[in-house]
Amino acid sequence: MNEKYSSKGLSIVALTSESESKTEPWVAAKGAKYAYAYDKGGKMKRALGVRGIPSAILVDPSGKIIWEGHPSSVTEELVEKAIEGAISTPVYEWDKSTKAVKKAFLNGDFGKAIKAADKLAEQNDLGKEIGQMLRGMVAKRVGVIEADLKAGEVFKAYSAAEAMAKKLKGLPEATTLKTIIEQVSKDKSQKKILKTQGKLADLLSEERTKRKEADKIIKGMEGLLKGNDDEYTAEKIKKAIKDLKNERRKMER
């Protein structure tokens, strides 16, 4: 997959909670050519909701997870769909002429990055490609936020809108996100859902390598259920409790 699609926009990053002494020999023996990193303590694993190992997550250019499951189930069809709209030249291969675009992009300042890309487009085709990619990325991310809010993911949508609105200065999408922020802030019902889902997110991010830790989190989730009257959020909490109870059963005493 890496050899076939890396030049078309696919970036593979492997994560492991194993030690370097176990990982490095494996990488050398397998001849792995993709990037890898260490997830000490499994913080990223918990944040992504990974339950079994090995596990793979496929993310599109907008940052949306479009598929997850066992690595052996990742098909070329899935990858080809996922990289639609991705830039063919990886950021680390952009030449010196892209310095301003690259800096703004890596800082998450899409408004400034697009402006710099448009200026660069007057000089070469890479600028045009980057500009198109950035505009597509912004449009998709805003679309995902709108879809999340509509689906009931108030905390997820609000948090993303807040974080992204600041980085879209000068773009029409910034107005869309500000409208979402104001809508949630002024609606009592959505504000309550926002608070509950936020507390759930905090609980899910807590370390739970021991049964005692898991029990404490489960108790906290059950407390959220008592004061909640949103059906969608209730289902999220119930599922989280069920998943954690299953996870707890597998923990060593």
C-alpha positions in Angstrom: 0.0 0.0 0.0 2.8 2.4 0.9 4.8 1.7 -2.2 1.7 2.0 -4.5 -0.1 5.0 -3.0 2.4 7.1 -1.1 3.0 9.2 -4.2 -0.7 9.7 -4.6 -1.4 11.1 -1.1 -1.4 8.1 1.3 0.6 8.6 4.5 1.0 5.6 6.8 1.9 6.1 10.4 2.2 3.0 12.7 1.8 3.4 16.4 3.0 0.9 19.1 3.1 0.8 22.8 5.9 -1.8 22.7 9.4 -0.8 23.7 12.1 0.3 21.2 14.0 -2.9 21.9 11.1 -5.0 20.6 10.1 -2.6 17.8 13.4 -1.7 16.1 14.3 -5.4 15.3 10.8 -6.0 13.9 11.1 -2.9 11.7 14.5 -4.0 10.4 13.4 -7.6 9.9 10.2 -6.6 8.0 11.9 -3.8 6.0 9.1 -1.4 6.9 9.4 1.8 5.0 6.6 3.8 6.5 6.7 6.1 9.5 6.2 4.8 13.0 5.9 6.3 16.5 5.6 5.2 20.1 2.4 5.5 22.1 3.7 5.2 25.6 0.9 4.4 28.0 -1.6 3.9 25.2 -2.9 7.5 25.3 -3.5 7.7 21.6 -5.0 4.2 21.6 -7.6 5.3 24.1 -8.3 8.6 22.3 -9.0 6.7 19.1 -11.1 4.1 20.9 -9.0 1.2 19.7 -10.1 -2.0 21.4 -8.1 -4.8 19.6 -4.6 -5.1 18.3 -3.7 -4.9 15.5 -6.1 -2.2 14.4 -6.1 0.3 11.4 -7.8 3.6 11.0 -8.2 5.3 7.6 -8.5 9.1 7.6 -9.5 11.2 4.5 -7.8 14.6 3.7 -10.4 16.5 5.7 -9.4 14.6 8.9 -12.5 12.5 9.1 -12.2 8.8 10.0 -13.9 7.0 7.2 -13.0 3.4 8.1 -11.5 1.4 10.9 -10.9 -2.3 11.5 -8.3 -5.0 11.1 -5.3 -4.0 8.9 -5.8 -7.1 6.7 -9.2 -5.8 5.7 -7.9 -2.5 4.2 -8.5 -2.8 0.5 -7.1 -0.8 -2.4 -10.7 0.4 -3.1 -10.9 1.9 0.4 -7.5 3.6 0.0 -8.3 5.0 -3.4 -11.5 6.5 -2.1 -9.8 7.9 1.0 -7.1 9.8 -0.9 -9.5 11.6 -3.2 -8.5 15.3 -2.8 -5.2 14.5 -1.2 -2.1 16.3 -2.5 0.2 14.1 -4.4 3.4 15.7 -3.1 3.9 15.1 0.6 4.5 18.2 2.7 8.0 17.1 3.6 8.9 17.1 -0.1 7.6 20.6 -0.9 10.5 22.8 -2.2 11.8 26.0 -0.8 9.3 28.1 -2.8 6.5 26.8 -0.6 8.1 28.0 2.7 5.3 30.5 3.5 2.5 28.1 2.6 4.2 25.2 4.5 4.7 27.3 7.7 1.0 28.5 7.7 -0.3 25.0 6.8 1.7 23.2 9.6 0.4 25.9 12.0 -3.1 25.1 11.0 -3.6 28.6 9.6 -5.6 27.7 6.5 -6.6 31.3 5.7 -3.0 32.4 5.5 -1.9 29.2 3.8 -4.4 29.5 1.0 -3.4 33.2 0.5 0.3 32.1 0.2 -0.6 29.3 -2.1 -2.5 31.6 -4.4 0.6 33.8 -4.6 2.8 30.8 -5.3 0.4 29.7 -8.0 1.5 32.6 -10.1 4.9 31.0 -10.2 4.3 27.3 -10.5 1.8 24.5 -10.7 2.6 23.2 -7.2 1.0 26.4 -5.8 -2.2 25.7 -7.7 -2.3 22.1 -6.5 -1.7 23.1 -2.9 -4.3 25.8 -3.1 -6.9 23.4 -4.5 -6.0 20.8 -1.9 -6.3 23.3 1.0 -9.7 24.7 -0.3 -11.0 21.1 -0.6 -9.7 20.3 2.9 -11.4 23.3 4.5 -14.7 22.6 2.7 -14.7 19.0 3.8 -13.8 19.7 7.4 -16.5 22.3 7.7 -18.9 19.8 6.1 -17.9 17.2 8.7 -18.5 19.7 11.5 -22.0 20.5 10.2 -22.8 16.8 9.8 -21.6 16.0 13.3 -23.8 18.7 14.8 -26.8 17.5 12.8 -26.2 13.9 14.0 -26.1 15.0 17.6 -22.4 15.1 18.2 -22.6 18.6 19.8 -19.3 18.5 21.8 -17.3 17.2 18.8 -18.8 19.7 16.4 -18.5 22.7 18.8 -14.9 21.9 19.8 -13.9 21.5 16.2 -15.7 24.7 15.1 -14.0 26.7 17.9 -10.6 25.4 17.0 -10.9 25.8 13.3 -12.8 29.2 13.1 -9.7 31.0 14.4 -7.7 29.6 11.6 -10.0 30.5 8.7 -9.6 34.2 8.8 -10.6 35.8 5.5 -12.4 32.7 4.3 -16.2 32.4 4.0 -16.2 29.1 6.0 -15.2 31.1 9.1 -18.7 32.7 9.1 -20.3 29.2 8.9 -18.3 28.0 11.9 -19.1 31.1 13.9 -22.8 30.6 13.3 -22.5 27.0 14.7 -20.7 28.3 17.8 -23.3 30.9 18.4 -26.1 28.5 17.8 -24.9 26.0 20.4 -23.9 28.8 22.9 -27.4 30.3 22.8 -29.4 27.1 22.9 -30.0 25.9 26.5 -30.7 22.3 25.4 -27.5 22.1 23.2 -25.4 23.8 25.9 -26.5 21.0 28.3 -25.7 18.3 25.8 -22.3 20.0 25.1 -21.5 19.9 28.8 -22.5 16.2 29.2 -20.7 15.0 26.1 -17.6 17.0 27.1 -17.5 15.2 30.5 -17.9 11.9 28.7 -14.9 12.8 26.5 -12.9 13.6 29.5 -13.8 10.3 31.2 -12.9 8.3 28.0 -9.5 10.0 27.9 -8.5 8.9 31.5 -6.0 6.2 32.0 -7.6 2.8 32.7 -5.0 0.1 32.9 -6.4 -1.3 36.2 -9.8 -2.4 37.2 -10.0 0.1 39.9 -9.5 2.9 37.4 -12.0 1.4 35.0 -14.6 1.1 37.9 -14.1 4.8 38.7 -14.7 5.8 35.1 -17.8 3.6 34.8 -19.2 5.1 37.9 -18.7 8.6 36.4 -20.4 7.6 33.2 -23.4 6.2 35.1 -23.6 9.5 36.9 -23.8 11.3 33.6 -26.7 9.1 32.6 -28.8 10.2 35.6 -28.8 13.9 34.7 -29.1 13.4 31.0 -32.3 13.7 28.9 -30.9 13.6 25.4 -31.6 10.3 23.7 -28.5 10.4 21.4 -26.1 11.3 24.3 -27.7 8.6 26.4 -26.9 5.9 23.8 -23.3 7.2 23.6 -22.9 6.9 27.3 -24.5 3.4 27.4 -22.2 2.2 24.6 -19.2 3.7 26.4 -20.1 1.9 29.6 -20.7 -1.4 27.8 -17.4 -1.2 26.0 -15.5 -0.3 29.2 -17.1 -3.1 31.1 -16.0 -5.5 28.4 -12.5 -4.0 28.5 -12.5 -4.3 32.3 -13.2 -8.1 32.1 -10.0 -8.5 30.2 -7.8 -6.6 32.7 -5.5 -8.5 35.0 -6.4 -8.4 38.7 
